[in-house]
Amino acid sequence: MQDNDAYVREVHDKGLQFDLPTMSRRRMLSVAGGVGAAAVVGGTLAAGSADAAVAAACLAEVESETAGPYPADGSNGPDVRVKSGIVRSDIRSSFGTSTTTAPGVPLQFSLTVQNLACGLVSGAAIYAWHCDRAGRYSLYSSGVTNENYLRGIQVTNSSGVATFTSIFPGCYSGRWPHIHFEVYSSLAAATSGSGPIRKTSQIALPKDVSQTVYSSATGYSSSVTNLSRITLASDMVFGDDLAAREMATVTGSVSAGYVAKLTISVNL
């Protein structure tokens, strides 16, 4: 991993400025019905539901969102996708030159990928990343530029599911608690460094669960204040539709850990 100190000083506060082009493209796509950038996954399809009502519910494709300034996918600095060790389900620890484990409340999160006819997509690759409990992003934020924890790639199984073992992310100033992800047509596409990326979006985490974690668990104290100052409506990413297709279902407890699940539809 490169020494990113100078780079971090350059991009760490880019935030909204860096995101604006992507946000504008998202709004253009919503007007155009998502044509073009929404062409997604070429994995193997399991049989979908034949029920017309169920199929209709699948037609709402998950929104395309900004990757933000800290994706580590080569678009803004380092590219962790091409590193040996990035393909893993447990993303709590760094790999390579560091084995530091990010502390926090356990969280297992999974994405189920389906097409617009409810067919489950197997063989697609998901690259997921999020901040640590202090709101820092590995490879970018001060103090963790030499870490690559809380980043990983998984392939969807025969049920269209990719699962990650992680920690509950913190809430940093100006953003609702969330997890980033990119969808690729295959593992080779995800790890080649050239893609292409078929879908970039985010998972939103419920307010009640987030409040419980932040007020009860060690290391999340700053998240209490940050969450109190943000709403779904005021969030720059989820505000236009209140995370209608991006809000995860979360169960569990601080002591036992949490499980978050989200099913996303992609336009095939």
Buried (B, 14 or more C-beta within 10 A) or exposed (E): BEEBEEBBEEBBEEBEEBBEEBBEBBEEBEEEEBEEBBBBBBBBBBEBBEEEEEBEEBEEBBBBBBBBBBBBBBEBBBBBBBBEEBBBBEBBBBBBEBEBEBEBBBBBBBBBBBBBBBBBBBBBBBBBBBBBBBBBBBBBBEEBBBBBBBBBBBBBBEEBBBBBBBBBBBBBEEBBBBBBBBBBBBBEBBBEEEBEBBBBBBBBBBBEBBBBBBEEBEBBBBBBEBBEEBEBEEBBBBBBEEBEBBBBEBEBEBEEBBBBBBBBBBBB
